[in-house]
Amino acid sequence: MFPEASEKTVRQSTVIALALVVGAAGFAVGLVAGTKGSARAVSALTGIGAPEGVDLDPVWVAWHAIDEKFVPAAVATSSLAAASTTDPTEKRVWGMIQGLAGSLDDPYTYFLPPVEQKQFEDDMSGAFEGVGMEIAVRDQVLTIVSPLKGSPAERAGLKAGDKVLEIDGETTRGLDITTAVSRIRGEKGTAVRLLIAREGQPETKEYSVTRDVINVPIVTTEWKGNVFVIELSTFTANSPALFRSALREFVESGSTRLIIDVRGNPGGYLDAAVDMASWFLPSGRIVVSEDYAGHRENVIHRSRGYDIFNENLKLVILTDRGSASASEILALALKSHGKATLVGSATFGKGSVQELVDITPDTALKLTVARWLGPNDEHIPHSGIIPDVEVAISEEDIKNEKDPQMDKALELLK
C-alpha cells in the first residue's frame, strides 16, 4: 500500500509555494517561487543592453548627476538593499533594482540582497532565529499572515490578520517586506516592540516579543478518540516523508476518520503539497496549475497516483486565516475532487506564484510570474478559500483554551 520512499517522493522541488516572506522569524516559511533554472537563464541576459523601445537615458543622466553633484546629508537613511553593501556603485545598482520591483506595486515582488538571500536559503531548512511569524503587505499595510505554532510571536498573543503599525516605535507605512524583516529579525534573547491593530478592537496595542531560535514542527500527530489528527505546520523539503510516516500510522490503526490541520500553515514547497495530495487522488488528477497569463505555457501539476484510500475514508481539513499558499493548494485540490470537507475560517488568499531570479551570484529578485489555478480552473481568491463549514474562534474561546473548529470537525466525523 505504501510505496517505498523515493527521490521523487521526498525530493526538494525548485518550485516553492509559501505564503510570502517571513517577517521577524526570517525568510523561512513564506513565499511562492517558480523555477530556479529559468531564473539563471534570465540572469544570462546581463550585458545585452536596454530592452527594445525603452529609453534608459534618464537613468544615466541621473547617475551622472549624482556622480558630479551629490553631497550626503549629515544624517542619511538608506534602504535595506543599500545598507547591505558598502560599495557606492553597488548601492546604486541595487537601489535601482529595488525601485524597479517597487514600481510594480506587488507585495510579493522584491529584491533580495546577499544577507537576505542567504537568510532565505537557511530558513527554508526549517530552523532559524526570530520571533516566528510570516508577514505580508496587504492593502498597503504590513500584516501578519500567521504566527508559527509554539513561537515567541504566538506566545506573545499575536494573531493572523494583525496589522503591524510600528516596529520599535517607527512607522511601517510604506515599508517594504525586506526592510520590515530586517527590523523585526534579531538575535536570540533580544526583544522587538510591535504596535498592533486588530480587527474588532477599537484601540491599538503594543506587544513586546523576545526573539528565540525557531524550530518549525513540520508534522505532529495525535488521536482524538477514534479520529487521527495530522497537523502540518509547513511544507518543507522533508515534509512528504514525514507525512507518509503519519499516514502509515493512521492506516495501520484501521481507523477511517482523518483530520489534516493546516491552520497557521503559511506554505512551503509546492512539490510537498502535490506529493501529499497524491495519497488521496488517482494518477493524473490535477492538483494545481500555474497560469502565466500568456507569457508562457501554463504548468499543470498532477497527482502521482498513490491513491491508497477508498470511499470509506472520512477526511476533514481545518483551515484559518493563517493557511496560505501550499496549504490552500492542498485544501482546494482535495475539496475540488470531493475527497475532503473544509472546516474553519477563510484562508489567507495567496494566489500568486513567484520566481527567484538570480541577479548576481549572491542576490536575487523574487518576482511574481503567475497565478495559481485550482483543479476546476478557479483562481485562489484574494479573500481566501471559504470552507464548507465556517466556524469562528473567539477571543473568549482562546482564553478558555477551547477549539470550536476542531470540535466541529470531530462532530462531522463521528
MOWOBEL-V563109 format. One record per backbone hydrogen bond with DSSP energy under -1.0 kcal/mol. NH is the residue of the N-H (numbers start at 1). CO is the residue of the C=O. Records with the same first field share a line. If there is no record, write none. Layout:
NH->CO ; CO
This chain:
10->6
11->7
16->33
17->268
18->31
19->266
25->23
33->16
40->36
41->37
42->38
43->39
44->40
45->42
46->43
48->45
54->51
60->56
61->57
62->58
63->59
64->60
65->61
66->62
67->63
68->64
69->65
70->66
83->79
85->82
91->87
92->88
93->89
94->90
95->91
96->92
97->93
98->94
99->95
100->96
101->97
102->98
103->99
104->101
105->102
109->106
110->366
112->364
117->113
118->114
119->115
120->116
121->117
122->118
123->119
124->120
125->122
126->123
128->214
130->212
134->146
135->21
136->143
138->141
141->138
143->136
144->162
145->134
146->134
148->132
151->148
153->131
155->151
156->152
157->154
158->153
161->144
162->159
163->197
164->142
165->195
166->195
167->170
168->193
170->167
172->165
175->172
180->176
181->177
182->178
183->179
184->180
185->181
189->211
190->187
192->209
194->207
195->166
196->205
197->163
201->198
205->196
207->194
209->192
211->190
212->130
214->128
216->126
218->216
220->231
222->229
224->227
227->224
228->257
229->222
230->259
231->220
232->261
233->218
235->267
239->236
242->238
243->239
244->240
245->241
246->242
247->243
248->244
249->245
250->246
251->247
252->248
254->251
258->314
259->228
260->316
261->230
262->318
265->262
268->17
269->235
270->15
273->269
274->270
275->271
276->272
277->273
278->274
279->276
280->277
284->303
285->282
287->301
288->301
289->373
290->299
291->371
295->292
299->290
301->288
303->285
307->278
308->279
313->310
314->256
316->258
317->341
318->260
319->343
323->320
324->265
326->17
327->324
329->325
330->326
331->327
332->328
333->329
334->330
335->331
336->332
337->333
338->335
339->334
340->334
341->315
343->317
344->389
345->319
347->385
348->323
351->349
353->370
355->367
357->365
359->363
360->363
363->360
364->112
365->357
366->110
367->355
369->353
370->353
371->291
372->351
373->289
374->378
377->374
384->381
389->342
391->344
398->394
399->395
400->396
401->398
402->397
407->403
408->404
409->405
410->406
411->407
412->408
413->409
414->410
